[in-house]
Amino acid sequence: MTTDPLAWLTDLEGVPSAYAAARDGIDVMLRDRGLRRTSPETTAESLLRGAHASAVLEGSTSTLAQVRDGQADEAARAAVRLSTELLGLSPLLARSPLQALARLHAVAAAGSLPEERLGRPRDADAADRLRTLAGLLIADTSAPALLVAAVVHADLATAAPFPSHNGLVARAAERLVLVARGVDEKSLVVPEAGHLALRPAYESNLRGYAGGGTAGVHAWLLYAAEAYAAGAEASPLRRSAQ
């Protein structure tokens, strides 16, 4: 008999309805804003906007225009590197999530750490945390894909299992889960922009999640559903359809 490791999260008050509403909003946006007209350029724009937003959350002062022109600071360059490799990692995430997460860190931290530390956990405890998270990603669960993405994001951001760039990796992994699990296969939603738009709540709810209590986890999940709705609003499809 298998046990769903995320089932308890879907029993928390307000979580099922919040995630059903967030998924419905994403599905409506993708359908009604012209998914049939989607081009690789639209996906590239979404990834670029996401890279910029993630970099700002990491402390970057580069503007979107600077990122677009290749004149960004180190944090933004790392985020852009992640964005260029992200979609290609979707099959690996489904097959070998630990390798996919390691690859995300290796890409983000390239040039800033010795090669032997790229993709490697900080210590034994961090390695255990990564293995546990990888186990969640291959577990048989009925939890919504959006909820899985939210848990992956918060776990990586708060456990900081890699020696650097954990915030960038966490947000990239979140987007990757949405792609790999079929929520947003063309990666048109910009969840990173949703977090940036709600930055005070984003940062405070991550601190609550890090506390390890049920209340903090519950608050993070409810916040994340709101952030996904904001990420859908930030999609290039919204602008192009207006």
C-alpha positions in Angstrom: 0.0 0.0 0.0 1.4 3.4 -1.0 0.9 6.6 0.9 0.4 9.9 -0.7 3.1 12.2 1.0 1.2 15.4 0.0 -2.3 14.3 0.9 -2.3 16.1 4.2 -1.6 19.4 2.4 -4.8 19.0 0.3 -6.8 18.6 3.5 -5.8 22.1 4.8 -8.6 24.6 4.9 -9.0 26.6 1.7 -6.2 24.9 -0.2 -8.3 22.7 -2.6 -10.5 25.6 -3.6 -7.5 28.1 -3.9 -5.6 25.7 -6.2 -8.7 24.8 -8.3 -9.3 28.5 -8.8 -5.7 29.2 -9.7 -5.6 26.3 -12.2 -8.9 27.4 -13.8 -7.6 30.9 -14.2 -4.4 29.7 -15.9 -6.4 27.4 -18.2 -8.8 30.2 -19.2 -5.9 32.6 -19.9 -4.1 30.0 -22.0 -7.2 29.2 -24.0 -8.8 32.6 -24.3 -5.7 34.6 -24.9 -4.8 32.8 -28.1 -2.8 29.7 -27.4 -3.1 28.7 -31.0 -1.2 31.9 -31.9 1.6 31.1 -29.5 5.1 31.2 -31.0 8.5 30.3 -29.7 9.1 34.0 -29.3 6.2 34.3 -26.8 7.7 31.5 -24.7 11.1 33.2 -24.9 9.6 36.5 -23.7 7.9 34.7 -20.8 11.2 33.1 -19.8 13.0 36.4 -20.1 10.5 38.2 -17.9 10.7 35.4 -15.4 14.5 35.5 -15.4 14.4 39.3 -14.7 11.8 39.0 -11.9 13.7 36.1 -10.3 17.0 38.1 -10.5 15.4 41.1 -8.8 14.1 38.9 -6.0 17.7 37.7 -5.7 19.0 41.2 -5.3 19.7 42.2 -8.9 19.3 45.9 -9.8 19.2 45.3 -13.6 16.2 46.5 -15.5 14.3 44.3 -17.9 15.7 46.4 -20.8 19.2 45.7 -19.6 18.5 42.0 -19.3 17.0 42.0 -22.8 20.1 43.8 -24.2 22.6 41.5 -22.4 23.9 44.3 -20.2 22.7 42.8 -16.9 24.5 42.1 -13.6 25.7 38.7 -12.4 22.5 37.6 -10.7 20.4 38.4 -13.8 22.9 36.7 -16.1 22.6 33.6 -14.0 18.8 33.7 -14.2 19.0 34.1 -17.9 21.2 31.1 -18.2 18.7 29.1 -16.3 15.9 30.3 -18.5 17.7 29.2 -21.7 18.1 25.6 -20.4 14.9 25.2 -18.4 12.5 23.6 -21.0 15.1 21.1 -22.0 15.2 19.7 -18.5 11.5 18.8 -18.4 12.0 15.1 -19.3 14.8 14.8 -16.8 12.7 16.2 -14.0 10.1 13.5 -14.6 12.8 10.7 -14.9 15.5 11.8 -12.5 14.5 14.9 -10.4 17.7 14.9 -8.4 19.8 15.2 -11.5 17.5 17.9 -12.8 17.8 20.0 -9.7 21.6 19.5 -9.7 21.7 20.7 -13.3 19.7 23.8 -12.4 22.3 24.7 -9.8 25.2 23.9 -12.1 23.8 26.3 -14.8 23.1 29.1 -12.3 26.4 28.9 -10.5 28.6 28.4 -13.6 31.7 30.6 -13.3 31.1 31.5 -9.7 32.1 28.3 -8.0 34.7 25.6 -8.5 33.5 23.0 -11.0 33.5 20.3 -8.4 30.9 22.2 -6.3 28.5 22.8 -9.2 25.3 20.9 -8.6 26.5 19.5 -5.3 24.7 19.9 -2.0 26.4 21.9 0.8 26.7 19.0 3.2 25.1 15.6 4.2 22.0 17.2 5.6 21.4 19.2 2.4 21.9 16.0 0.4 19.3 14.3 2.5 16.9 17.2 2.0 17.4 17.0 -1.8 16.8 13.3 -1.8 13.5 13.8 0.1 12.4 16.4 -2.3 13.3 14.3 -5.3 11.2 11.5 -3.7 8.2 13.8 -3.5 8.6 14.6 -7.2 8.4 10.9 -8.2 5.8 9.9 -5.6 2.3 8.9 -6.6 0.2 11.8 -5.5 -3.2 13.3 -6.2 -2.1 16.8 -5.2 -2.5 19.4 -7.8 0.6 20.1 -9.9 0.5 23.8 -8.8 0.7 22.7 -5.2 3.7 20.4 -6.0 5.4 23.3 -7.6 4.8 25.5 -4.6 6.2 22.9 -2.2 9.3 22.4 -4.4 9.9 26.1 -4.5 9.6 26.7 -0.8 11.7 23.6 0.1 14.5 24.7 -2.1 14.4 28.3 -1.1 14.2 27.7 2.6 16.5 24.6 2.9 19.1 26.3 0.7 20.7 22.9 -0.1 23.2 24.2 -2.6 26.2 26.4 -1.8 24.8 29.3 -3.8 22.0 30.6 -6.0 19.3 28.7 -4.1 16.6 31.3 -4.7 17.2 31.3 -8.5 17.1 27.5 -8.5 14.0 27.4 -6.4 12.0 29.6 -8.7 13.4 27.9 -11.8 12.4 24.5 -10.4 8.9 25.8 -9.7 8.4 26.9 -13.3 9.9 23.6 -14.5 7.3 21.6 -12.5 4.5 23.6 -14.2 6.0 22.6 -17.6 6.7 19.0 -16.8 3.3 18.3 -15.2 1.4 19.8 -18.1 0.0 22.9 -16.4 1.8 25.2 -18.7 3.7 23.2 -21.3 4.8 26.2 -23.3 5.9 28.1 -20.2 3.7 31.1 -20.8 2.8 31.9 -17.2 5.4 34.0 -15.4 5.3 32.8 -11.7 8.4 34.7 -10.9 6.7 38.0 -11.8 3.8 36.9 -9.6 6.2 36.6 -6.6 7.8 39.9 -7.4 4.5 41.7 -7.6 3.7 40.3 -4.1 7.2 40.5 -2.8 6.5 41.4 0.9 4.0 38.5 1.2 6.4 36.2 -0.8 9.3 36.9 1.6 7.2 36.7 4.8 5.5 33.5 3.8 8.8 31.8 3.0 10.0 32.7 6.5 6.8 31.2 7.8 7.4 28.0 5.8 11.0 27.8 7.1 9.6 27.7 10.6 8.4 24.1 9.9 5.0 24.5 11.4 1.7 23.6 9.8 0.5 27.1 10.0 3.5 28.4 8.1 3.1 25.8 5.4 -0.6 26.5 5.2 0.0 30.2 4.8 2.6 29.6 2.1 0.3 27.4 0.0 -2.5 29.9 0.1 -0.1 32.7 -0.8 1.4 30.6 -3.7 -2.1 30.1 -5.2 -2.5 33.9 -5.3 1.0 34.3 -6.8 0.2 31.9 -9.6 -2.9 34.0 -10.5 -0.6 37.1 -10.6 1.9 35.1 -12.7 -0.9 34.4 -15.3 -1.6 38.1 -15.4 2.0 38.7 -16.2 2.1 36.4 -19.2 3.0 37.9 -22.6 -0.2 36.5 -23.8 -2.1 39.0 -21.8 -0.3 41.9 -23.4 -0.4 40.6 -26.9 -4.1 39.9 -26.7 -5.0 43.4 -25.5 
